[in-house]
Amino acid sequence: MRATNFYRATSLEDAYRKLSENPKNAVIAGGLWMKKMGQSYETLIDLSSLGLDQIIDLGDYLKVGSLVTLRTFETSPLVIEICGGLASTAAGEIMGVNFRNLATIGGSVFGRYPFSDVITALLALDVTLEFYPKQKMTLEEYLGFRGRVPGILIALYIKKQKGKAFYKKVKANTLDFPLVNIAIAVRDGKHYISVGSRPMIASLAHDAMKEADAGAAPEKVAKLAAEGYSFTDSAQIGKDYRKEITEVYIRRGLKEVSK
């Protein structure tokens, strides 16, 4: 990663003005994934003085600032209480503690990385993203959005729901990127099944979710879900095996959340 200038914003308005000046300007959060991608930027815009590193209990929702680190997110009792700690568990699967102390929830979500553990888990929850200026969209809407998002991600709103959950990151070694990741949540009596790193970005298995809500057997639901996804080969794993293990872990996860 290379940048010509570094700019510390004094307000969100200031940050947005600077971002809009040049298409090669970008907001920097933890900066870890940006560094790995190796792109060049004109100006990197720092938001660290704008108070976006807080988790706030709003009653029915948690407001999670975009600069909350993955480690803070992972260990927050407020996050752990939501749907069996699904999002906390997924965040804890990312690299090591030192990495999670630097990487942020906002950077992880905004980047729409196909390998993202937190995106896969959050997609199975009720999550709305807030962008400056004055724009909100669900996480699922954002993942399907095409083109440059007109704004700065400033917060995630996660609905505080009880429920049961299952998360599985299939990996070759402890610190590896996932070969596939699966999240299942049951909240308010409805099933949510999310699969990522296929190696495409996570998406919900809507048809399979309807079958699960109707009481279909885990075997049937898992097969339908796996059949509905596209898989491709990678250096570490073939698409057929990816599909097979996805079906296996969805079946296991459905049985787990039904206990």
Secondary structure, DSSP 8 states (H G I E B T S, - for coil): -EEEEEEE-SSHHHHHHHHHH-TT-EEESS-HHHHHHT-EEEEEEE-TTSS---EEE-SSEEEEETT-BHHHHHH-HHHHTGGGGHHHHHHTTSS-HHHHTT-BHHHHHHTT-TT-HHHHHHHTS-EEEEEETTEEEEHHHHHH--S--SSEEEEEEEE----EEEEEEE-SSTTS--SEEEEEEEETTEEEEEEE-SSS--EE-HHHHHHHHTT--HHHHHHHHHHHS-----SS--HHHHHHHHHHHHHHHHHHHT-
